[in-house]
């Protein structure tokens, strides 16, 4: 397997890159922090992990990344869009720049990257795209408006592309993640972590293994961890309970 993984410098993206390599895949990892990617490239994995540092929100870098990946890996079979980031605070107090940054990073850039990858994926072996979504794309929480909007968009995008690409044999998978032990809260575009957003998060390597196991079984949607599964059930059957809890917190 030949895979392109975004967000490869930390968290779920890094864990997915390492796990793919451990399973024998050839991996291209990308992120903005070059030094982290260099360290990842030297990770003791079954296959060396290639890397390209840059900003996925830059169209020129996306073009270069896809061309470089296809050239260095000899093709492309899998794309995992794990890069992302959020902003916290009342929507009315945020500015338009914050809204656009969150949408670009979490929705527009992954979508455009996948669009660029489709020709190579169509020539790939058992090709697939894994979009990394969020339980907040199932039901929103206050103070997370921008992130909720972006992840709802990711969910809809994955559903639409799954139908569009079925005849080309390109599988589209949505990983709906709950709280993960990553640097998400340390790298917010704006705001600070709310005091009520706590709890024990899932380890990135556990989420990565669950995602790749589900991909091998060709499951269309994956929800690793009991906390994420519980939220998904509440969002489906008791959304008012989530709203009442959130209303008390703010």
N, C-alpha and C positions, 0 to 999 in steps of 0.2 A: 504494500500500500504506500502511496505517496500523498502526504498530507500537508496542508497549510494551516497553521494555527495562529490566530491573533491573540494579543494579550499574553504573550509567552514569557514575559519577564517576571510574573508573579501569579499567585492565586490559581484559579481554575485553568487558565491558559497554560501556565507552566506545568501544572500537574498533568494536563491532557497531553502536552508535548512529550513529557517524560514517559508517560504510560504508553503512548503510541510507539515510541522508540523501543521501550521494553518489550513490546509485542512484535517487534521486527519491522515496523514501518519506517520509511524514510520521511523525515519531518523538516519542514521549513517553519521556524518560529519567528514572529515579528512582534515588536513593541517599540516604544519610544526610547527606553533606557538601554543603550548599547552595552554598558558594562554588565547589566544583568543578563543580557543575551549571550555575551561572551562566556559568562560563568555557566549558563545553561548548556552552551555548546560543549563544554568540557565535562558535563555530567556523565557519570559512569553508566551508560545505557548500552543496550544491545547494538543500536545504530547511532552514529554521531548525529547531533542535531544541528542543522544549518540554521543561519539566522540572518535577518536583514532588519536594521533599525530604522525607524521612521514614523511619521504621523499618518495614521490611516485616514484622517480627515483631509489630507492633502491629495487631490486627484492625481497629481503627477507621481506621487509616491505609490499610489495604488497601481497605476499602470506599470511602473517599474517593478513592483513587488511580484505581480502576476507573471510578467515576462521572465524575471529572474528565477522564480520558483519552478516554472515549467522547464526552463533550460537546465537548472541544476538537478532537479529531481527526475528529469526525463518524462514529465507528464504530471497529471494531477488526478487523484481519485477521491480526495476528501478535503473539505474546507470546514474548519471549526471557528466560529466567530465568538471568541471569548472576551475580547476587549470591551470595556465599558466603564461607566462612571456616573455618579449621581450628583444631585444638588438637594439641599434640605432647606426648608423655610416656607413661609406663606407665599403663595403664588402672587398675590397682589403687591408684595414688597420686592419681588425679584424683578430683574430687568429682562428685556427681550434677548440680550446677548446670552444670558444664562440658559434660557429656554432653547435657543438655537444650538448652543454648544452641546447640551444634553441630547437633543434629538440627533445632531450630527454624529456624535460619538457612538450612540447606542442603536440608531436606526439607519440613518442615511449612509454612513460609511460602510457598515456591514452589508447593506443592500447593494451598494454600488460595487463593492469588492466581489460579492457573489456574482453579480451580473458580468463582470469582467472574466470571472473564472469559468463561466458556463461553457464556452467553446472547448476548453481543455477538459472539463469534466465530462462532456459528451463523448470524448474520445477515451475516457478513462476506463479502468477496470472496476466494475461494480461501484459506480460513483455515488457520493452522498454529500449533502450539506447538513451541518449541525449548527442551528442557530441557538445561542445561549440566551434564553429568556429569563423571566422572573415571575414568582408568584404574584408580584404586584401588577403583572399584566393580566392576571385573572380577576383581581378585585383591588381597587386603589386604596391607598391610605393617605390621609392628609399630610401636608408638609412635604410630600414626595410627588407633587403633581407632574413635574417635567419628566421624571424617571418613569412614573406610571404610564404616561402618555407614550413614551418611547417604547417601553416593553409591551404595551398593548399593540403597538404597531408591529413589533417584531413577531408577535403571535399571529396577527392577521397576515403578515407577509409570508410567514412559513406555510400557513394554510393555503394561501393562493398559489404559491410556487409548487407546493406538493402536487396540486392538480395539473398545473401547467407543464411540469417537467416529467410527469409519470410516463408519457409515451417515449421519452428519451432515455428512460431507465435511470434517471437521477433521483435518488431517494432524498427526501427533505425531512429532517428530524428536528423537533423542538425540545430543548432541555429546559424545563421550567424549574429554576433553582430557588431555594429558600436561602436563609442566612448561611453564608460560607465564611470560614475563617481566612479572610484575605485582608488586603490593605485598602479595601473599598472606602472605609470610613476615614482613612488617613489621607485620601486623595480626592476629597469632594471638590467639585467645581465651585460650590458655594455652600455656606451654612455649616452647621455642626450636627453631630449625631444626637438625636433626641434621647432624653434620659430613659424613656420607656422602650426604646428599641434595644433590648438586651437579650440575654439567653445564650445557650451554648450552641455555637454554629457548627456546621458540618465541616469536617476536614476536607481541603481541596482534593487530596488524592482519593478520598472515598467517593466524592462526587465524580471525579474523572473516570474511575473504574466503572461506576454505575452507568455513566454516559456511554462509554465504549462497549460495555456488555450489552446495553440496550441497542446500540447501533448494530452490533453483530446479529442480534435477534430481529433486526429491522422493525423495532418498535417506533411508531410515529411520534410519540411524546413520552418524555422521561421526566420523572419527578423524584430525584434522589432525596432520601432522608424522610423520617417520619414527620418532622415539623413542616416540611414543605407539603407533604401529602395531607396532613391535617388541615393546613390552610386552604389547600385546593378543595377539599371536601366542604369546608365551611363556606368558601366562595361560591360553591355550586348550590348547596342546599340551605345554608343559613347566613347569607350575606349581611343581613341586618344585625347579626350578632357581632360581626367584625366592625360594623359602623358604630354600634353602641359602645364598644370598647374604645375605638379610636376617638369618639366624641368626648369620652370621659378624660382621655389623656390630654386633650388640647383645650 
